[in-house]
Amino acid sequence: MSKEEASKWQSMQQSYRANLQQKTTQLDYHWQHYQTNNSKDARTELKRLCQQLNGAASMYGFKAVANSANQFFDALSKPYSDELSQRIQEHNCFEVLWQQLTDACQSKKNTLSESPVFDMPLSAQSVLIFDKNQRQADHLAAELRRHHVTVVTETSPDALYDTLLQTKPQVIICDIQLYDQHCDTAETIRNSWQQLGYQPPAIFLAEQDSFEARLAATRAGCHHFMLRPLDAAQLLSHLNKLLCKEQTEPYRILLVDSDADALRFYRQALSMGGYKVYSAKNAKHGFELLQEVSPELMLIDLNLPGCSGLELGQIIRQHPGLADTALMFMASEPETDENMAAANLAGDDFIQKPIAPWRLLMTVEARVKRSRLLKRQKRAVIQRPELMQHIDTLTALPTLWQLKRDLEYCTTHQDTFCLIKMDLDQFHRINDVYGRETGDLVLQTIAWQMAQLLHEQDHLYRESGDEFWLLCCHLTTLEQAAEFTEHLLLMLEHISTNFDVSIHFTASVGICLVSEQQQPDELLQYASSALYEAKKKAGHQYRFYDPEQQHKIDLRQQLSQTIRQAISNKQFSCAYQAIFTAETQLASFELLARWLHPQLGPISPVLFIPLLEEQGLISFLTQQMLELGLSQIKAWRQYWPELRLNINFSAQDLADPELCKQLIECMQHHQLPNDVLVIEITESILIQAGSSSFEQLRQLAEQGFSISLDDFGTGYSSLSYLDKLPVSRLKIDRSFIQRIDETTQDKLLPAIIHLANDLELEITAEGVETKAQFDYLKSLGCQRYQGYLLSKPLQAEDVERTRWFQSRESVLSR
């Protein structure tokens, strides 16, 4: 610090000492009023004075006054449990504070050296190199000094925090080394950040490129990851972007604080840092200045008289012309959940007083750069009126219209780039629970934070709702794209934790790495395809575009367009899989739907059943299969009088209030007793259909239809359904049967079978494929069997050709 600057700080400190006399008079006045009348207003004023003294006195070097003010504030803030002891504690704290103020006002001692004001960075352009290898650190430091960069080196992890505290570097360059997949360097850096209270930009250097090293660097706050041997030009380019302020126009800062001493202190610190500073002592004046000077950042004290800082922030956020102003809230009291939640919910920052100048400068530096960048982008768009109709009004981001044009340019002018589509999972719940205003604030915050991750040549777009697109020209490999996406998802987790504790969201990301010229619509489809795959698993997932997966999506789309016609043209047929008794005699058939597509051939039920459910057509398929199946069973019952037909019913089927009546009429039409039909349902279907399905099933059981609970054992509450529903049959899921060959010590399977027998339920094991499985199940008392060991699904004519059907002998007989 220069002599001129030191003299200025000394003058400010002496002015504050003089102001303490006025604070002492105010404190005495409100204390007497509080003691005499027990006035709540006087108590409030005393707390306000304590807050101001705690903040400003600490900044100006009067630490004893600040500590006493803090203790008095705590005493005044405690709820009354014992009024007498509370009054005594308040009185004692007041006496201590009064004495400290009196001593400070009367003392002529220069306390300049005690003040944190002078704990300033060694250089506004300083870089700290942290490397355990002294030779490497010295070599890199010499190279940077040749380019006029102020450099400090540190090789000891134990001394890193102290070095950071003393030098306050603007950028740190750190060598990162892994030992058995463990990185103590990254942990040292991360721990230092937490102790220091701020995090300067960091460039990490590594000998080898590995996922573990990149992950460790990311978790430690990496801005750039570089490999040795270093590209000096690239390193200097990164440093210049992180170090250099714009010289053409200083950043504009607006301070709003009712404490004149704190206002003077921060104004001087920011002015020395090269900022153009405006200040206001109340919310109204601050709002007027905001409209007049349009600052890059506005710092607002929460405890403003008349209109609180939070209320001022809400006024600004609701103003259409000021809503994108970057805000930072300040408060003297310790951070509270209310303050943190209020600031973060609006996508803003919160910083606790007193704020050391170096910390203020570091915090403000990063914030104002982002603010100016976004405002420049906005001005650039406004200068092109034809684009205004293609700008998202909530986030001020370009829309899909602009993305397509940018893709056309990139495919012809760049060899490789990356297209990313991000979608927030279940975002509608935030709107439903917290309201659309909160949802809009979350989207604005996400857009703001994502914009900070982009390089100069990258672009961000918002399509609609909670979907964002990123066009990243700096990502040219799969590894780079994966690293960037992981950093993006980590950033979203950080945003999520900064909101109200009950607000949490995750995202899914689809990535398309483009290396050849293609149409924009194709590229959009590829990224959407990858996103579709990512959303199959919940919680911060990303997937790269896979041409094979795109083929499946194209097939699904083609089937979706033709499936309604398939229902109308009755293209679906029946297959029958036999169910046998323990003596391997035929007992029933399960009806299975099959679709032979005219152009595509056989289509798996795994594909067409979900499509029918999505389009509300599944009940039509059930009706068609029921007619075909009952006609066939009626014919076969001439040879097998006890034969039954099992058929799966969907949630849409159970939701039909006329289902019972329709089934009775259908059975009468085919002249079959109702107990011939076995209705198979799953727990998931019951959940989809809702509680009304319980009454529906009771009606069906009363009419003689059999109810079978399918896939038993896979749900969370299947046992509860045995008591609530008129179930007469259980079908054990095939996953239990497959485990028989792995171990016969499974205790759950015997328990299920014994439970079913005790409840007098008929139990069927599906997926029986080996003789060993069959024998083991039979020894446990299982009654019915279904699987490839006995018979695969067959067409009706193939069933009639089987030996066991024609001769009525055991299927396993020789």
Secondary structure, DSSP 8 states (H G I E B T S, - for coil): --HHHHHHHHHHHHHHHHHHHHHHHHHHHHHHHHHHH--HHHHHHHHHHHHHHHHHHHHTT-HHHHHHHHHHHHHHHS--SSHHHHHHHHHHHHHHHHHHHHHHHH-----GGG-GGG---S-TTEEEEE-S-HHHHHHHHHHHHHTT-EEEEE--GGGHHHHHHHH--SEEEEE---BTTB-HHHHHHHHHHHHHS----EEEEESS--HHHHHHHHHTTEEEEEESS--HHHHHHHHHHHH---SSS--EEEEE-S-HHHHHHHHHHHHHTT-EEEEESSHHHHHHHHHHH--SEEEEES--SSS-HHHHHHHHHHSTTTTT--EEEEESS---HHHHHHHHHTT-EEEESS--HHHHHHHHHHHHHHHHHHHHHHHHHHT-GGGGGGB-TTT--B-HHHHHHHHHHHHHH-S-EEEEEEEETTTHHHHHHH-HHHHHHHHHHHHHHHHHH--TT-EEEEEETTEEEEEETT--SHHHHHHHHHHHHHHHHHHHHHS-TT----EEEEEEEE-S---HHHHHHHHHHHHHHHTTS-SSEEEE--HHHHHHHHHHHHHHHHHHHHHHTT-EEEEEEEEEETT--EEEEEEEEEEEETTTEEE-HHHHHHHHHHTT-HHHHHHHHHHHHHHHHHHHTTT-TT-EEEEE--HHHHT-TTHHHHHHHHHHHTT--GGGEEEEE-HHHHHHH-THHHHHHHHHHHTT-EEEEEEETSSSSHHHHHHHS---EEEE-HHHHHTTTT-S--SHHHHHHHHHHHTT-EEEEE---SHHHHHHHHHHT--EEESTTT---B-HHHHHHSHHHHH---TT--
